[in-house]
Amino acid sequence: MGLSGALAYNKVGVTSGIEDADPHMLIQMLIDGAIEKTNKAKYFMSEKQIEKKGQQVSWAISIISGLQASLDSEKGGQIAANLDNLYEYCTRTLIEANSENSIDKLESVLGVMNNIRDGWSGIREQALALNPKS
C-alpha cells in the first residue's frame, strides 16, 4: 500500500472511530489529539523544522480551544472552571513555546494534558452512567 493508500486508510479509521464514539470518547479523542500534536511539535522543534513545528502547535491550540469551548460551566461548576484555566494555560504556553522554540514549555503542556487525560479516563464509567449512548 502506497502512502496515499495508508493516509486514506487512516482517515477511514478516524472517521469510523468518531461515528462510533460516545460523547465521553469524543472528548478523549480530542485530548489525545492535542497530546499527539504537541508531541509532533516537540519532534519538529528538535529537528529544527520550524514550519512543521508551527503547524503542529497551531493544530494543538485549535484542538484545545475546541475542548475549552465545549465546557459547560453551569453543569460543570468548579471542575469546568478549573479545566478552563488549564486549557487557557496550555494555549498560552503553546504560543510561548512556539515563539521561543522551548521544548520545556511543550513538556509542560504535555504534563497538563496527560493529567487531564488520566482524570478523564478515570471518570468514564460515571460519565457513561449519566449519559448513556442512545
ZADO-1210 file (C-alpha; in nm, 4 decimals, padded with zeros to 6 digits):
<atoms>
<atom x="00.0000" y="00.0000" z="00.0000" code="MET" pos="1"/>
<atom x="00.1406" y="00.3376" z="-00.1010" code="GLY" pos="2"/>
<atom x="00.1492" y="00.6473" z="00.1150" code="LEU" pos="3"/>
<atom x="-00.1774" y="00.7788" z="-00.0293" code="SER" pos="4"/>
<atom x="-00.3440" y="00.4443" z="00.0443" code="GLY" pos="5"/>
<atom x="-00.2143" y="00.4457" z="00.4000" code="ALA" pos="6"/>
<atom x="-00.3384" y="00.8013" z="00.4518" code="LEU" pos="7"/>
<atom x="-00.6813" y="00.7134" z="00.3142" code="ALA" pos="8"/>
<atom x="-00.6986" y="00.4084" z="00.5418" code="TYR" pos="9"/>
<atom x="-00.6002" y="00.6228" z="00.8397" code="ASN" pos="10"/>
<atom x="-00.8764" y="00.8750" z="00.7589" code="LYS" pos="11"/>
<atom x="-01.1344" y="00.5949" z="00.7361" code="VAL" pos="12"/>
<atom x="-01.0209" y="00.4636" z="01.0741" code="GLY" pos="13"/>
<atom x="-01.0550" y="00.8045" z="01.2373" code="VAL" pos="14"/>
<atom x="-01.3938" y="00.8670" z="01.0780" code="THR" pos="15"/>
<atom x="-01.5223" y="00.5273" z="01.1890" code="SER" pos="16"/>
<atom x="-01.3942" y="00.5927" z="01.5404" code="GLY" pos="17"/>
<atom x="-01.5789" y="00.9242" z="01.5558" code="ILE" pos="18"/>
<atom x="-01.9032" y="00.7771" z="01.4238" code="GLU" pos="19"/>
<atom x="-01.8966" y="00.5012" z="01.6851" code="ASP" pos="20"/>
<atom x="-01.7825" y="00.7163" z="01.9786" code="ALA" pos="21"/>
<atom x="-01.9955" y="00.8275" z="02.2700" code="ASP" pos="22"/>
<atom x="-01.9591" y="01.1892" z="02.3949" code="PRO" pos="23"/>
<atom x="-01.7057" y="01.0872" z="02.6597" code="HIS" pos="24"/>
<atom x="-01.4935" y="00.9094" z="02.3992" code="MET" pos="25"/>
<atom x="-01.5095" y="01.2108" z="02.1645" code="LEU" pos="26"/>
<atom x="-01.3559" y="01.4305" z="02.4336" code="ILE" pos="27"/>
<atom x="-01.0960" y="01.1581" z="02.4978" code="GLN" pos="28"/>
<atom x="-01.0086" y="01.1600" z="02.1275" code="MET" pos="29"/>
<atom x="-00.9661" y="01.5383" z="02.1312" code="LEU" pos="30"/>
<atom x="-00.7419" y="01.5243" z="02.4365" code="ILE" pos="31"/>
<atom x="-00.5353" y="01.2512" z="02.2708" code="ASP" pos="32"/>
<atom x="-00.5189" y="01.4610" z="01.9539" code="GLY" pos="33"/>
<atom x="-00.3865" y="01.7631" z="02.1416" code="ALA" pos="34"/>
<atom x="-00.1218" y="01.5449" z="02.3061" code="ILE" pos="35"/>
<atom x="-00.0265" y="01.3909" z="01.9710" code="GLU" pos="36"/>
<atom x="00.0081" y="01.7301" z="01.8014" code="LYS" pos="37"/>
<atom x="00.2149" y="01.8670" z="02.0905" code="THR" pos="38"/>
<atom x="00.4450" y="01.5646" z="02.0742" code="ASN" pos="39"/>
<atom x="00.4849" y="01.6145" z="01.6992" code="LYS" pos="40"/>
<atom x="00.5625" y="01.9833" z="01.7571" code="ALA" pos="41"/>
<atom x="00.8298" y="01.8771" z="02.0052" code="LYS" pos="42"/>
<atom x="00.9822" y="01.6428" z="01.7477" code="TYR" pos="43"/>
<atom x="00.9799" y="01.9045" z="01.4709" code="PHE" pos="44"/>
<atom x="01.1219" y="02.1642" z="01.7099" code="MET" pos="45"/>
<atom x="01.4118" y="01.9339" z="01.7976" code="SER" pos="46"/>
<atom x="01.4679" y="01.8722" z="01.4248" code="GLU" pos="47"/>
<atom x="01.4605" y="02.2487" z="01.3567" code="LYS" pos="48"/>
<atom x="01.1706" y="02.2057" z="01.1132" code="GLN" pos="49"/>
<atom x="01.0151" y="02.5370" z="01.2086" code="ILE" pos="50"/>
<atom x="00.7231" y="02.5396" z="00.9638" code="GLU" pos="51"/>
<atom x="00.6078" y="02.1903" z="01.0592" code="LYS" pos="52"/>
<atom x="00.6531" y="02.2722" z="01.4274" code="LYS" pos="53"/>
<atom x="00.4329" y="02.5781" z="01.3867" code="GLY" pos="54"/>
<atom x="00.1637" y="02.3776" z="01.2082" code="GLN" pos="55"/>
<atom x="00.1521" y="02.1202" z="01.4871" code="GLN" pos="56"/>
<atom x="00.1404" y="02.3871" z="01.7580" code="VAL" pos="57"/>
<atom x="-00.1397" y="02.5629" z="01.5730" code="SER" pos="58"/>
<atom x="-00.3337" y="02.2385" z="01.5433" code="TRP" pos="59"/>
<atom x="-00.2849" y="02.1612" z="01.9148" code="ALA" pos="60"/>
<atom x="-00.4110" y="02.5100" z="02.0030" code="ILE" pos="61"/>
<atom x="-00.7176" y="02.4593" z="01.7824" code="SER" pos="62"/>
<atom x="-00.7992" y="02.1289" z="01.9500" code="ILE" pos="63"/>
<atom x="-00.7529" y="02.2729" z="02.2989" code="ILE" pos="64"/>
<atom x="-00.9703" y="02.5712" z="02.2032" code="SER" pos="65"/>
<atom x="-01.2396" y="02.3249" z="02.0965" code="GLY" pos="66"/>
<atom x="-01.2121" y="02.1448" z="02.4282" code="LEU" pos="67"/>
<atom x="-01.2358" y="02.4770" z="02.6094" code="GLN" pos="68"/>
<atom x="-01.5411" y="02.5821" z="02.4085" code="ALA" pos="69"/>
<atom x="-01.7146" y="02.2539" z="02.4922" code="SER" pos="70"/>
<atom x="-01.7048" y="02.3192" z="02.8667" code="LEU" pos="71"/>
<atom x="-02.0429" y="02.3653" z="03.0329" code="ASP" pos="72"/>
<atom x="-01.9871" y="02.5983" z="03.3265" code="SER" pos="73"/>
<atom x="-02.3422" y="02.5516" z="03.4572" code="GLU" pos="74"/>
<atom x="-02.3269" y="02.1733" z="03.4759" code="LYS" pos="75"/>
<atom x="-01.9508" y="02.1501" z="03.5331" code="GLY" pos="76"/>
<atom x="-01.9204" y="02.4095" z="03.8079" code="GLY" pos="77"/>
<atom x="-01.5754" y="02.4315" z="03.9642" code="GLN" pos="78"/>
<atom x="-01.4399" y="02.1422" z="03.7569" code="ILE" pos="79"/>
<atom x="-01.5294" y="02.3247" z="03.4354" code="ALA" pos="80"/>
<atom x="-01.3720" y="02.6436" z="03.5711" code="ALA" pos="81"/>
<atom x="-01.0523" y="02.4555" z="03.6595" code="ASN" pos="82"/>
<atom x="-01.0398" y="02.2925" z="03.3151" code="LEU" pos="83"/>
<atom x="-01.0962" y="02.6318" z="03.1542" code="ASP" pos="84"/>
<atom x="-00.7946" y="02.7682" z="03.3430" code="ASN" pos="85"/>
<atom x="-00.5830" y="02.4661" z="03.2465" code="LEU" pos="86"/>
<atom x="-00.6795" y="02.4939" z="02.8798" code="TYR" pos="87"/>
<atom x="-00.6034" y="02.8669" z="02.8882" code="GLU" pos="88"/>
<atom x="-00.2621" y="02.7906" z="03.0415" code="TYR" pos="89"/>
<atom x="-00.1921" y="02.5292" z="02.7721" code="CYS" pos="90"/>
<atom x="-00.2874" y="02.7664" z="02.4923" code="THR" pos="91"/>
<atom x="-00.0729" y="03.0478" z="02.6293" code="ARG" pos="92"/>
<atom x="00.2199" y="02.8123" z="02.6923" code="THR" pos="93"/>
<atom x="00.1959" y="02.6632" z="02.3412" code="LEU" pos="94"/>
<atom x="00.2134" y="03.0140" z="02.1938" code="ILE" pos="95"/>
<atom x="00.5181" y="03.0911" z="02.4072" code="GLU" pos="96"/>
<atom x="00.6789" y="02.7549" z="02.3228" code="ALA" pos="97"/>
<atom x="00.6317" y="02.8235" z="01.9539" code="ASN" pos="98"/>
<atom x="00.7785" y="03.1732" z="01.9616" code="SER" pos="99"/>
<atom x="01.0659" y="03.0799" z="02.1953" code="GLU" pos="100"/>
<atom x="01.1313" y="02.7317" z="02.0495" code="ASN" pos="101"/>
<atom x="01.1047" y="02.5957" z="02.4031" code="SER" pos="102"/>
<atom x="01.0832" y="02.2192" z="02.4390" code="ILE" pos="103"/>
<atom x="01.0456" y="02.2709" z="02.8161" code="ASP" pos="104"/>
<atom x="00.7224" y="02.4639" z="02.7589" code="LYS" pos="105"/>
<atom x="00.5922" y="02.1895" z="02.5293" code="LEU" pos="106"/>
<atom x="00.6769" y="01.9391" z="02.8032" code="GLU" pos="107"/>
<atom x="00.4784" y="02.1487" z="03.0499" code="SER" pos="108"/>
<atom x="00.1728" y="02.1390" z="02.8212" code="VAL" pos="109"/>
<atom x="00.2148" y="01.7641" z="02.7773" code="LEU" pos="110"/>
<atom x="00.2223" y="01.7211" z="03.1554" code="GLY" pos="111"/>
<atom x="-00.1032" y="01.9132" z="03.1981" code="VAL" pos="112"/>
<atom x="-00.2783" y="01.7394" z="02.9090" code="MET" pos="113"/>
<atom x="-00.1663" y="01.3942" z="03.0263" code="ASN" pos="114"/>
<atom x="-00.3068" y="01.4712" z="03.3722" code="ASN" pos="115"/>
<atom x="-00.6353" y="01.5795" z="03.2171" code="ILE" pos="116"/>
<atom x="-00.6415" y="01.2608" z="03.0069" code="ARG" pos="117"/>
<atom x="-00.5790" y="01.0456" z="03.3146" code="ASP" pos="118"/>
<atom x="-00.8603" y="01.2177" z="03.5032" code="GLY" pos="119"/>
<atom x="-01.0956" y="01.1922" z="03.2077" code="TRP" pos="120"/>
<atom x="-01.0221" y="00.8212" z="03.1673" code="SER" pos="121"/>
<atom x="-01.0892" y="00.7713" z="03.5375" code="GLY" pos="122"/>
<atom x="-01.4461" y="00.9007" z="03.5143" code="ILE" pos="123"/>
<atom x="-01.5529" y="00.7013" z="03.2066" code="ARG" pos="124"/>
<atom x="-01.7961" y="00.4679" z="03.3872" code="GLU" pos="125"/>
<atom x="-01.9545" y="00.7566" z="03.5761" code="GLN" pos="126"/>
<atom x="-01.9908" y="00.9624" z="03.2570" code="ALA" pos="127"/>
<atom x="-02.1499" y="00.6743" z="03.0695" code="LEU" pos="128"/>
<atom x="-02.3983" y="00.6188" z="03.3512" code="ALA" pos="129"/>
<atom x="-02.5041" y="00.9852" z="03.3332" code="LEU" pos="130"/>
<atom x="-02.5191" y="00.9962" z="02.9533" code="ASN" pos="131"/>
<atom x="-02.5941" y="00.6539" z="02.8094" code="PRO" pos="132"/>
<atom x="-02.5431" y="00.6299" z="02.4336" code="LYS" pos="133"/>
<atom x="-02.8735" y="00.6357" z="02.2502" code="SER" pos="134"/>
</atoms>
